[in-house]
Amino acid sequence: MSRADSPTFSQVIPSQLAEVETLCGQIRALLQKKDLCPVCFAVELLMRESLNNAILHGNESDPAKLVTLRLWVGREWIRLQVCDQGTGFNWHKARPRGLDLTSTSGRGLHLYTLYADRVRFNRRGNQITLWISKKEQAGKEN
């Protein structure tokens, strides 16, 4: 996939958590239609975490700010990109912490490294791009 490719799916939403469930349902249906059920869990988990982070942390739940989701489905990879209008964060200094199973936050970076084959932030830190292998995902879940 090249950067010039048009996304398979693209949507811009206001920073409201209720919008996340709608998007997840749309992506789930798209992946099922393309017979990509083995990667549905990973894609939905990563998408949900990225969208929630963009809304809560990036845009600080400001419904006037927007979040953009783009999804590309290629031959070997699914590429997921989420961008917010926030100031970003210093991803160079961010390190996945030990996972606190009792915490309701702080698991994003850990989840990204577990379920995505590649994780990239833009320089500003307000856009994440995740690559999920269509071939290897079945092995990760077992």
MIMAR-841684 format. One record per residue: residue in three letters; x, y, z of N, C-alpha, C in turn. Coordinates in steps of 0.02 Angstrom, whole numbers, padded with zeros to 5 digits, always signed. Example, Ala and Ser with C-alpha at 12.3 -4.5 7.8 and 13.67 -1.06 7.14 Angstrom:
2
ALA+00660-00284+00390+00615-00225+00390+00660-00165+00390SER+00642-00112+00354+00684-00053+00357+00645+00002+00394
This chain:
142
MET+00042-00059+00000+00000+00000+00000+00044+00062+00000SER+00028+00108-00041+00065+00170-00041+00023+00224-00008ARG+00056+00277+00011+00020+00332+00044-00032+00364-00001ALA-00022+00358-00066-00068+00389-00113-00134+00351-00121ASP-00136+00290-00096-00197+00250-00101-00254+00284-00065SER-00312+00278-00096-00372+00304-00063-00393+00256-00008PRO-00415+00282+00049-00437+00237+00103-00498+00196+00082THR-00502+00136+00108-00561+00094+00099-00621+00124+00136PHE-00606+00156+00192-00658+00187+00234-00628+00250+00265SER-00667+00303+00266-00645+00366+00297-00706+00400+00327GLN-00697+00425+00389-00753+00457+00423-00725+00510+00471VAL-00759+00567+00474-00742+00620+00522-00800+00625+00571ILE-00784+00625+00636-00836+00627+00688-00821+00682+00738PRO-00873+00708+00772-00860+00754+00828-00832+00715+00887SER-00800+00748+00932-00769+00716+00990-00821+00697+01042GLN-00858+00645+01027-00909+00619+01072-00902+00543+01074LEU-00896+00515+01133-00885+00443+01139-00941+00401+01108ALA-01002+00427+01105-01057+00390+01075-01044+00376+01001GLU-01004+00417+00969-00988+00407+00898-00944+00346+00886VAL-00905+00326+00936-00858+00271+00929-00894+00206+00915GLU-00948+00193+00951-00985+00130+00942-01012+00124+00871THR-01038+00179+00844-01064+00179+00776-01009+00161+00726LEU-00951+00193+00733-00895+00179+00689-00871+00106+00695CYS-00868+00081+00755-00847+00012+00766-00894-00036+00730GLY-00958-00023+00734-01007-00065+00699-00998-00062+00623GLN-00984-00004+00597-00974+00004+00524-00911-00034+00502ILE-00857-00028+00540-00795-00063+00522-00803-00138+00529ARG-00837-00160+00582-00850-00232+00592-00887-00260+00531ALA-00939-00225+00509-00978-00247+00451-00936-00249+00388LEU-00894-00198+00379-00850-00196+00321-00801-00255+00320LEU-00770-00269+00377-00723-00325+00381-00757-00392+00371GLN-00818-00400+00398-00855-00462+00389-00873-00471+00316LYS-00892-00417+00283-00911-00420+00211-00850-00440+00169LYS-00791-00420+00191-00729-00437+00155-00699-00503+00179ASP-00737-00540+00220-00716-00604+00247-00651-00599+00287LEU-00646-00548+00329-00587-00536+00370-00601-00545+00444CYS-00644-00592+00460-00662-00604+00530-00603-00620+00575PRO-00550-00654+00552-00494-00668+00597-00460-00605+00625VAL-00466-00548+00590-00434-00487+00615-00484-00438+00645CYS-00548-00455+00645-00599-00409+00671-00585-00387+00743PHE-00568-00434+00786-00557-00416+00856-00500-00366+00863ALA-00443-00381+00832-00385-00337+00838-00399-00267+00809VAL-00429-00265+00751-00443-00200+00719-00492-00160+00761GLU-00545-00192+00785-00594-00155+00825-00564-00132+00891LEU-00524-00174+00923-00493-00155+00987-00446-00095+00977LEU-00404-00098+00926-00357-00043+00913-00393+00020+00892MET-00445+00013+00852-00484+00071+00830-00519+00103+00890ARG-00551+00063+00931-00587+00089+00989-00539+00126+01036GLU-00481+00097+01049-00432+00128+01094-00406+00193+01064SER-00390+00193+01000-00364+00253+00967-00416+00309+00965LEU-00478+00292+00949-00531+00342+00947-00545+00371+01016ASN-00548+00326+01067-00559+00350+01135-00504+00397+01157ASN-00441+00379+01142-00384+00422+01160-00388+00489+01124ALA-00406+00488+01061-00411+00550+01022-00465+00596+01052ILE-00521+00567+01070-00577+00606+01097-00560+00632+01168LEU-00541+00585+01212-00531+00603+01283-00467+00643+01295HIS-00412+00621+01267-00348+00652+01281-00328+00704+01229GLY-00336+00687+01165-00316+00733+01112-00361+00795+01109ASN-00425+00784+01101-00473+00839+01095-00506+00858+01160GLU-00487+00826+01215-00513+00841+01282-00589+00843+01284SER-00620+00796+01247-00693+00788+01244-00730+00850+01220ASP-00696+00892+01182-00727+00953+01154-00765+00934+01091PRO-00832+00933+01093-00871+00911+01035-00863+00956+00974ALA-00834+01015+00983-00822+01060+00926-00760+01037+00886LYS-00718+00995+00918-00659+00969+00883-00675+00902+00851LEU-00641+00888+00797-00656+00828+00758-00601+00775+00763VAL-00622+00713+00751-00576+00656+00747-00587+00624+00679THR-00532+00608+00646-00535+00576+00580-00510+00504+00586LEU-00549+00458+00558-00531+00388+00554-00523+00370+00480ARG-00468+00338+00464-00457+00312+00396-00436+00239+00403LEU-00461+00198+00357-00444+00127+00358-00430+00105+00286TRP-00372+00072+00277-00355+00044+00213-00352-00031+00220VAL-00383-00067+00174-00379-00140+00173-00339-00159+00111GLY-00279-00184+00122-00236-00205+00067-00233-00281+00062ARG-00189-00305+00019-00182-00377+00010-00157-00412+00073GLU-00107-00381+00106-00075-00413+00163-00087-00376+00229TRP-00106-00313+00226-00110-00270+00285-00176-00233+00289ILE-00195-00219+00350-00247-00170+00363-00211-00113+00398ARG-00221-00053+00372-00190+00006+00402-00245+00050+00430LEU-00238+00067+00493-00287+00106+00530-00254+00171+00551GLN-00287+00228+00539-00259+00293+00557-00312+00335+00591VAL-00293+00364+00649-00338+00408+00687-00300+00473+00700CYS-00334+00528+00686-00304+00594+00695-00353+00639+00732ASP-00328+00676+00782-00370+00724+00818-00344+00795+00807GLN-00381+00844+00834-00362+00914+00826-00329+00942+00889GLY-00306+00897+00932-00273+00918+00994-00201+00939+00982THR-00168+00958+01036-00099+00981+01032-00050+00924+01024GLY-00071+00863+01035-00028+00805+01029+00007+00789+01094PHE+00049+00738+01092+00087+00720+01152+00157+00698+01130ASN+00203+00698+01177+00272+00679+01162+00278+00604+01162TRP+00266+00573+01105+00267+00500+01100+00338+00473+01105HIS+00389+00515+01094+00458+00492+01102+00472+00472+01175LYS+00442+00508+01221+00454+00495+01292+00404+00444+01321ALA+00350+00434+01287+00299+00387+01312+00325+00316+01305ARG+00319+00279+01357+00340+00209+01357+00282+00167+01383PRO+00271+00110+01351+00219+00066+01379+00237+00048+01451ARG+00192+00063+01496+00202+00046+01566+00179-00024+01579GLY+00196-00050+01637+00168-00114+01656+00092-00107+01658LEU+00058-00157+01638-00014-00155+01633-00046-00165+01702ASP-00084-00115+01724-00121-00119+01787-00191-00144+01769LEU-00205-00206+01786-00269-00236+01767-00329-00204+01802THR-00317-00166+01855-00373-00134+01891-00386-00064+01865SER-00342-00037+01823-00349+00031+01798-00396+00033+01738THR-00432+00087+01731-00476+00096+01673-00443+00138+01619SER-00380+00158+01629-00344+00196+01578-00270+00177+01579GLY-00233+00204+01531-00161+00191+01529-00141+00127+01494ARG-00185+00099+01455-00169+00035+01422-00157+00042+01347GLY-00166+00101+01319-00162+00111+01246-00097+00089+01215LEU-00040+00115+01238+00024+00098+01208+00038+00023+01214HIS+00018-00006+01270+00027-00078+01280-00015-00118+01229LEU-00077-00098+01220-00120-00133+01172-00094-00126+01101TYR-00070-00066+01084-00044-00056+01017+00013-00104+01002THR+00058-00113+01049+00115-00157+01037+00095-00231+01037LEU+00041-00248+01072+00018-00317+01072-00019-00337+01008TYR-00060-00292+00981-00105-00310+00927-00087-00281+00859ALA-00042-00233+00856-00022-00205+00792+00049-00227+00776ASP+00062-00237+00713+00129-00257+00691+00175-00197+00685ARG+00146-00139+00675+00185-00077+00668+00143-00020+00696VAL+00175+00024+00734+00142+00082+00764+00183+00144+00747ARG+00150+00195+00720+00184+00258+00704+00141+00317+00726PHE+00174+00366+00756+00143+00430+00772+00171+00483+00725ASN+00132+00535+00711+00160+00590+00673+00204+00631+00721ARG+00240+00678+00693+00287+00718+00733+00253+00754+00791ARG+00195+00781+00777+00158+00820+00828+00130+00776+00884GLY+00114+00713+00866+00087+00668+00916+00011+00670+00920ASN-00022+00693+00867-00095+00693+00867-00124+00647+00813GLN-00082+00604+00786-00104+00555+00737-00066+00489+00747ILE-00103+00435+00748-00074+00369+00754-00093+00329+00692THR-00045+00289+00668-00057+00243+00613-00035+00174+00636LEU-00078+00126+00627-00066+00057+00649-00073+00010+00590TRP-00028-00038+00585-00031-00088+00533-00045-00155+00566ILE-00095-00191+00540-00114-00256+00565-00107-00306+00507SER-00066-00357+00517-00057-00407+00465-00119-00451+00460LYS-00142-00461+00399-00200-00504+00389-00181-00578+00397LYS-00118-00596+00384-00096-00665+00388-00078-00686+00459GLU-00042-00644+00494-00015-00663+00560-00065-00656+00616GLN-00119-00620+00606-00166-00606+00661-00196-00669+00690ALA-00212-00717+00647-00242-00779+00672-00195-00813+00723GLY-00130-00809+00710-00081-00839+00755-00075-00801+00821LYS-00085-00736+00819-00079-00695+00880-00135-00710+00928GLU-00194-00726+00902-00252-00738+00945-00249-00806+00978ASN-00211-00853+00950-00208-00921+00978-00158-00925+01034
